[in-house]
Amino acid sequence: MNALMRLAVVAAIVIPASVIAKEPSQELESLVQVSDKLMAEEYRRSVKKIVVLPGVSPASGAVTGSYRKETDGLLDGVDRGREIGVFRKDIGGIPISFPIRILTIPGMIFGGLSGTIKREIQDFRDAMTENLSDSAETRLSNDALATDVFWRLRDVSGLKPKVFALTTPIPEDTDAILYVSFSDSSIEVDGRVATITFTATATLRRQSDGQHLYENQIRYQDTDTLANWTKNETAAWRDYANYARHYLGREIVAELFERVDVQQVLRPGETDTVRRLKKQEWQSVTSSRTPTLAWDLELAGDDQKVPWAKTVNEADISYDLEIYDKHHLIYSARKVQGQQHTVAVELEDCKTYRWTVRPSYPVDGTARFGAWMRSNPDAANGNAGTAGSEAAAYIYDFASLKIKCGRR
């Protein structure tokens, strides 16, 4: 997709999208400054049994049940092989409150515009109204987000997560309840450009006394031309929805239980099968459909926030690797030892992929993760620009890998 501008950001506060549209450089700077909010390590270690609920954390509420007693949870007994976020409409009965505030473009923006832009705005409004209404019940619903967060929590060592409908009794021996929901959404149109923003809220409440251990709001935003948003039956919007859920779900879990704020520098490398383009460190090409990817990690020797980084043994660091196509994640490898990995499936000829890695550090017997490798890591887990792009906001500044046509 040729984009006019791409932007993916995380924020610990909500800033109206209308403000961002008016002053992008100023607001981006403020978002970066508050993007590193992580849950305290003492709280991480205190939570073992956690229940995920779709919705906003109530001021108070009685809960009942037990982990030793069968309860009708949203996904209790559901096979791991089920596609994430897809389930029958009669499961759970979760009420969805999902505001899409700007489904119709305000008439005032038509003033002074040419006939061509007016038609583009009308096409955009008609197409996006229908598709966003559908998404309120499927891809970007609270129950779908809760499901994604649940599956990611299952991979956190030492956690025993469950995901319930709002009406399901909570086990009395639960350590904490995690409420997740889409709290805001907006569409901002400026000339021929439209910016779509979704905000998710995560609140972790201790079960014993109701104390809020963690609360944060995370935003996913992407900008494109009106024509690109609506062409090919709104294919760009479908890609946006896929990446928004992928990003928001994993970011919630990372900030809660996984990420450490370690000073690290990750860069892609070269191998016998992967060659960097001239003067383009983050772009590479290969003739192999099962290439060997490589990367380099540097740790700051004077890291003040994470003292253990000074003495960490390189042999104890493992890596997670992911490869994306234009639409979604297509390959992953976990706990890779060393700084190389040969892709175990065949990639497609004449296609460009985006890939990244993150280091896993052993911290007091527990795995903690650094940030994913990006060419612009300081831009709040995303990148902003004015040039055209073939990648969604989330993967925009990952390393690129082009598989040659007519390979050997």
C-alpha positions as CSV (number, residue, x, y, z in Angstrom):
1,M,0.0,0.0,0.0
2,N,1.4,3.4,-1.0
3,A,1.0,5.6,2.1
4,L,1.5,9.3,2.4
5,M,2.5,9.0,6.0
6,R,2.7,6.1,8.5
7,L,2.7,6.4,12.3
8,A,2.4,3.9,15.1
9,V,2.7,5.2,18.7
10,V,2.2,4.1,22.3
11,A,1.0,6.6,24.9
12,A,0.3,6.5,28.6
13,I,-2.2,9.3,28.2
14,V,-5.1,9.9,25.8
15,I,-4.6,12.9,23.4
16,P,-7.5,13.6,21.1
17,A,-6.7,12.7,17.5
18,S,-7.9,16.1,16.4
19,V,-5.1,17.7,18.3
20,I,-2.5,15.4,16.7
21,A,-3.8,16.3,13.2
22,K,-3.3,20.0,13.9
23,E,0.2,19.8,15.5
24,P,1.8,16.5,14.6
25,S,5.4,17.3,15.5
26,Q,4.6,18.8,18.9
27,E,2.2,16.0,19.9
28,L,4.5,13.2,18.7
29,E,7.3,14.5,20.9
30,S,5.0,14.4,23.9
31,L,3.9,10.9,23.1
32,V,7.4,9.7,23.0
33,Q,8.2,11.1,26.4
34,V,5.5,9.0,28.1
35,S,5.8,5.8,26.1
36,D,8.0,3.8,28.6
37,K,5.5,3.1,31.4
38,L,6.0,-0.4,32.6
39,M,4.4,-2.2,35.6
40,A,6.6,-2.4,38.6
41,E,8.6,-5.6,39.0
42,E,7.2,-6.1,42.5
43,Y,3.7,-6.3,41.1
44,R,4.8,-8.5,38.3
45,R,6.1,-11.1,40.8
46,S,3.0,-10.8,43.0
47,V,0.5,-11.8,40.3
48,K,0.3,-15.5,39.4
49,K,-3.4,-16.1,38.8
50,I,-5.0,-13.5,36.5
51,V,-8.4,-13.2,34.9
52,V,-8.9,-11.1,31.8
53,L,-12.2,-9.4,31.3
54,P,-13.4,-7.4,28.3
55,G,-14.6,-4.0,29.5
56,V,-13.8,-1.1,31.8
57,S,-12.7,-1.6,35.4
58,P,-15.7,-0.9,37.7
59,A,-15.3,1.2,40.8
60,S,-16.2,-1.8,42.9
61,G,-17.9,-5.2,42.6
62,A,-18.3,-8.5,44.3
63,V,-16.8,-11.6,42.8
64,T,-17.2,-15.3,43.6
65,G,-16.0,-18.7,42.4
66,S,-12.8,-20.7,42.7
67,Y,-10.0,-22.0,40.5
68,R,-10.9,-25.4,41.7
69,K,-14.4,-25.1,40.5
70,E,-15.5,-25.3,36.9
71,T,-16.9,-22.0,35.6
72,D,-18.2,-21.0,32.2
73,G,-15.5,-18.8,31.0
74,L,-15.3,-17.3,27.5
75,L,-12.5,-19.7,26.4
76,D,-12.5,-22.4,29.1
77,G,-12.0,-25.6,27.3
78,V,-11.6,-24.1,23.9
79,D,-8.8,-25.7,21.8
80,R,-5.6,-23.8,21.5
81,G,-5.7,-24.4,17.8
82,R,-8.7,-22.2,17.3
83,E,-8.0,-19.0,15.3
84,I,-7.3,-16.2,17.8
85,G,-10.2,-13.9,18.2
86,V,-12.7,-16.0,16.3
87,F,-15.5,-17.6,18.2
88,R,-19.2,-18.3,17.9
89,K,-21.5,-15.4,18.7
90,D,-23.3,-17.4,21.4
91,I,-20.1,-17.8,23.5
92,G,-19.8,-15.6,26.5
93,G,-22.6,-13.1,25.7
94,I,-20.2,-10.2,26.2
95,P,-21.8,-6.8,25.9
96,I,-19.9,-4.5,23.6
97,S,-19.7,-0.8,24.1
98,F,-17.6,0.5,21.2
99,P,-17.8,4.1,20.3
100,I,-16.8,5.2,16.8
101,R,-17.2,8.9,17.1
102,I,-16.6,10.0,13.6
103,L,-18.4,7.6,11.2
104,T,-19.6,10.5,9.1
105,I,-17.2,13.3,8.1
106,P,-18.4,16.7,9.4
107,G,-19.9,18.7,6.6
108,M,-17.7,21.7,7.5
109,I,-14.6,20.1,6.0
110,F,-16.1,20.4,2.5
111,G,-15.7,24.2,2.5
112,G,-13.3,25.5,-0.1
113,L,-12.4,22.0,-1.4
114,S,-12.3,21.0,-5.0
115,G,-14.8,18.7,-6.6
116,T,-12.3,15.9,-6.8
117,I,-11.5,15.9,-3.1
118,K,-15.2,16.2,-2.2
119,R,-15.9,13.0,-4.2
120,E,-12.9,11.2,-2.5
121,I,-14.2,12.2,1.0
122,Q,-17.7,11.0,0.1
123,D,-16.3,7.7,-1.1
124,F,-14.2,7.4,2.0
125,R,-17.2,8.1,4.3
126,D,-19.5,5.6,2.6
127,A,-16.9,2.8,2.5
128,M,-15.5,3.3,6.0
129,T,-18.9,3.7,7.7
130,E,-19.9,0.2,6.6
131,N,-16.6,-1.4,7.4
132,L,-16.1,0.2,10.8
133,S,-19.6,-0.8,11.8
134,D,-18.8,-4.4,11.0
135,S,-15.5,-4.1,12.9
136,A,-17.4,-2.9,16.0
137,E,-18.7,-6.4,16.3
138,T,-15.7,-8.5,15.1
139,R,-12.0,-7.6,14.8
140,L,-11.8,-4.5,17.0
141,S,-14.3,-5.5,19.7
142,N,-13.5,-5.7,23.4
143,D,-14.0,-9.5,23.5
144,A,-11.6,-9.9,20.6
145,L,-9.0,-7.8,22.3
146,A,-9.4,-9.7,25.6
147,T,-9.0,-13.0,23.7
148,D,-5.7,-11.8,22.1
149,V,-4.4,-10.6,25.5
150,F,-5.3,-14.0,27.1
151,W,-3.3,-16.0,24.5
152,R,-0.3,-13.8,25.0
153,L,-0.5,-14.1,28.7
154,R,-0.4,-17.8,28.4
155,D,3.2,-17.4,27.1
156,V,4.3,-15.5,30.2
157,S,6.2,-17.8,32.5
158,G,4.6,-18.4,35.9
159,L,1.2,-16.9,35.0
160,K,-2.1,-18.8,35.0
161,P,-4.5,-16.7,33.0
162,K,-8.2,-17.2,32.3
163,V,-10.5,-15.1,30.2
164,F,-14.2,-14.7,31.2
165,A,-17.3,-13.0,30.1
166,L,-18.3,-10.1,32.3
167,T,-21.1,-12.1,33.8
168,T,-19.0,-15.1,34.8
169,P,-18.1,-15.4,38.5
170,I,-14.4,-14.7,39.2
171,P,-12.5,-17.4,41.2
172,E,-12.0,-16.2,44.7
173,D,-8.3,-17.1,44.7
174,T,-7.5,-14.9,41.7
175,D,-4.6,-12.5,42.3
176,A,-5.7,-9.8,39.9
177,I,-8.2,-8.9,37.3
178,L,-7.1,-7.3,34.0
179,Y,-9.8,-5.2,32.3
180,V,-9.1,-4.5,28.6
181,S,-11.2,-2.4,26.3
182,F,-11.2,-0.1,23.3
183,S,-11.7,3.2,25.0
184,D,-11.6,5.6,22.1
185,S,-11.5,5.7,18.3
186,S,-11.4,8.6,15.8
187,I,-11.0,9.5,12.1
188,E,-9.4,12.8,11.2
189,V,-9.5,14.1,7.7
190,D,-7.1,16.8,6.4
191,G,-7.4,17.4,2.7
192,R,-6.8,14.1,0.9
193,V,-5.4,12.4,4.0
194,A,-7.2,10.5,6.7
195,T,-5.8,9.4,10.1
196,I,-7.4,6.5,12.0
197,T,-6.7,6.1,15.7
198,F,-7.8,3.4,18.1
199,T,-7.0,3.5,21.8
200,A,-7.1,0.5,24.1
201,T,-7.2,0.8,27.9
202,A,-5.7,-1.8,30.3
203,T,-6.4,-1.8,34.0
204,L,-5.0,-4.4,36.4
205,R,-6.8,-4.5,39.8
206,R,-5.7,-6.6,42.7
207,Q,-8.5,-8.9,43.7
208,S,-7.9,-8.9,47.5
209,D,-8.4,-5.2,48.1
210,G,-9.3,-3.7,44.7
211,Q,-6.1,-1.7,44.4
212,H,-5.2,-0.7,40.9
213,L,-1.7,-2.1,40.2
214,Y,-1.4,-0.7,36.7
215,E,-3.4,1.4,34.3
216,N,-2.4,2.5,30.8
217,Q,-3.8,3.6,27.5
218,I,-2.1,2.4,24.3
219,R,-2.8,3.9,20.8
220,Y,-2.4,2.6,17.3
221,Q,-2.6,5.1,14.5
222,D,-2.1,5.0,10.8
223,T,-2.4,7.7,8.1
224,D,-3.0,7.3,4.4
225,T,-4.7,9.0,1.5
226,L,-8.4,8.8,1.2
227,A,-8.0,7.0,-2.1
228,N,-5.7,4.3,-0.6
229,W,-8.0,3.8,2.4
230,T,-10.9,2.9,0.1
231,K,-9.4,1.2,-2.9
232,N,-9.6,-2.6,-3.4
233,E,-12.7,-2.7,-1.2
234,T,-11.0,-1.0,1.8
235,A,-8.1,-3.5,1.8
236,A,-6.0,-0.9,3.7
237,W,-8.5,-0.7,6.5
238,R,-8.5,-4.5,6.9
239,D,-4.7,-4.4,7.2
240,Y,-5.1,-1.6,9.7
241,A,-7.5,-3.7,11.8
242,N,-5.2,-6.7,11.7
243,Y,-2.2,-4.8,12.9
244,A,-4.1,-2.7,15.4
245,R,-5.2,-5.8,17.3
246,H,-1.9,-7.5,17.0
247,Y,0.0,-4.4,18.3
248,L,-2.4,-3.4,21.0
249,G,-2.7,-6.9,22.5
250,R,1.0,-7.6,22.6
251,E,1.8,-4.1,23.9
252,I,-0.5,-4.5,26.8
253,V,1.1,-7.8,27.8
254,A,4.6,-6.5,27.2
255,E,4.1,-3.5,29.5
256,L,2.5,-5.5,32.1
257,F,4.7,-8.5,32.4
258,E,7.5,-8.8,29.8
259,R,9.5,-5.7,28.8
260,V,12.4,-4.3,30.6
261,D,13.7,-0.8,29.9
262,V,17.2,-1.9,29.1
263,Q,19.5,0.3,27.0
264,Q,20.1,-1.8,23.9
265,V,20.9,-1.3,20.2
266,L,19.8,-4.0,17.7
267,R,20.8,-3.9,14.0
268,P,20.3,-6.4,11.1
269,G,23.4,-8.1,9.8
270,E,24.5,-10.0,6.7
271,T,25.0,-13.7,6.1
272,D,26.0,-15.9,3.2
273,T,22.4,-15.8,1.9
274,V,21.4,-12.3,2.9
275,R,23.1,-9.2,1.4
276,R,22.4,-5.6,2.5
277,L,21.6,-3.1,-0.2
278,K,24.3,-0.5,-0.8
279,K,24.2,2.2,1.9
280,Q,20.9,0.7,3.2
281,E,21.6,-1.0,6.5
282,W,17.9,-1.9,7.0
283,Q,17.1,-3.2,3.5
284,S,18.5,-6.5,2.3
285,V,18.0,-8.9,-0.6
286,T,18.3,-12.7,-0.9
287,S,18.1,-15.4,-3.6
288,S,17.2,-18.0,-1.1
289,R,13.6,-18.9,-0.1
290,T,15.0,-20.1,3.3
291,P,17.5,-17.4,4.1
292,T,19.6,-17.1,7.2
293,L,18.9,-13.9,9.0
294,A,21.5,-12.3,11.4
295,W,21.5,-9.4,13.8
296,D,23.8,-7.6,16.3
297,L,23.1,-6.6,19.8
298,E,24.9,-4.0,21.9
299,L,24.3,-3.3,25.5
300,A,25.2,0.0,27.3
301,G,28.0,-0.6,29.7
302,D,26.7,2.2,32.0
303,D,23.0,1.3,32.1
304,Q,21.6,3.1,35.2
305,K,18.0,1.8,34.9
306,V,19.0,-1.8,34.6
307,P,22.1,-2.6,36.7
308,W,22.2,-6.3,35.8
309,A,22.7,-5.4,32.1
310,K,26.4,-4.6,32.9
311,T,27.1,-8.2,33.8
312,V,24.7,-10.2,31.7
313,N,26.3,-13.2,30.0
314,E,25.8,-13.1,26.2
315,A,25.4,-16.9,26.1
316,D,22.3,-16.6,28.4
317,I,20.5,-14.2,26.0
318,S,18.1,-15.8,23.5
319,Y,15.9,-14.2,20.8
320,D,12.4,-14.2,19.4
321,L,12.2,-13.6,15.7
322,E,9.2,-12.6,13.6
323,I,8.6,-12.1,9.8
324,Y,5.6,-10.2,8.4
325,D,4.2,-9.8,5.0
326,K,2.0,-6.8,4.1
327,H,-1.0,-8.1,6.0
328,H,0.1,-10.1,9.0
329,L,2.7,-12.2,10.9
330,I,3.7,-15.2,8.7
331,Y,6.6,-16.7,10.6
332,S,8.0,-16.8,14.1
333,A,10.8,-18.5,16.0
334,R,11.2,-18.5,19.8
335,K,14.2,-18.9,22.1
336,V,16.8,-18.7,19.3
337,Q,20.3,-19.2,20.6
338,G,23.0,-17.0,19.0
339,Q,22.5,-14.2,16.6
340,Q,21.5,-16.1,13.5
341,H,18.4,-18.0,12.4
342,T,17.7,-20.0,9.2
343,V,14.0,-19.6,8.2
344,A,12.4,-23.0,8.4
345,V,9.7,-22.5,5.8
346,E,9.9,-21.3,2.2
347,L,9.2,-17.6,1.5
348,E,7.7,-16.5,-1.7
349,D,9.7,-15.2,-4.7
350,C,9.4,-11.6,-5.8
351,K,8.1,-10.5,-2.4
352,T,9.3,-8.1,0.2
353,Y,9.0,-9.0,3.9
354,R,9.6,-7.2,7.2
355,W,11.4,-8.9,10.0
356,T,12.5,-8.1,13.6
357,V,14.0,-9.8,16.7
358,R,13.8,-9.1,20.4
359,P,16.3,-10.3,23.1
360,S,15.2,-12.4,26.1
361,Y,17.2,-11.6,29.2
362,P,17.3,-13.9,32.3
363,V,16.4,-11.8,35.3
364,D,16.4,-13.7,38.6
365,G,15.3,-16.8,36.9
366,T,12.6,-15.1,34.9
367,A,12.6,-14.1,31.2
368,R,12.3,-10.4,30.5
369,F,12.4,-9.0,27.0
370,G,14.0,-6.0,25.4
371,A,12.2,-4.0,22.7
372,W,11.8,-5.3,19.2
373,M,14.5,-4.3,16.7
374,R,13.5,-1.1,14.8
375,S,15.3,1.4,12.6
376,N,13.8,4.2,14.6
377,P,13.4,2.9,18.2
378,D,13.1,6.3,19.8
379,A,9.8,7.1,17.9
380,A,7.5,5.4,20.5
381,N,7.6,2.0,18.8
382,G,6.8,3.4,15.4
383,N,7.9,5.7,12.7
384,A,6.6,8.9,11.1
385,G,7.3,10.1,7.7
386,T,6.0,11.9,4.6
387,A,7.3,9.5,1.9
388,G,5.2,6.6,0.4
389,S,5.4,3.3,2.2
390,E,4.5,-0.3,1.3
391,A,4.2,-1.3,5.0
392,A,1.6,-0.8,7.7
393,A,2.5,1.5,10.6
394,Y,3.5,-1.2,13.0
395,I,6.1,-2.9,10.7
396,Y,7.1,0.3,8.8
397,D,10.6,0.5,10.4
398,F,11.3,-3.2,10.7
399,A,14.2,-4.6,8.6
400,S,13.1,-5.4,5.1
401,L,14.0,-8.5,3.1
402,K,13.3,-8.9,-0.6
403,I,13.2,-12.3,-2.2
404,K,14.6,-12.1,-5.7
405,C,12.6,-13.2,-8.7
406,G,14.1,-16.0,-10.8
407,R,16.1,-17.2,-7.8
408,R,18.9,-19.8,-8.2
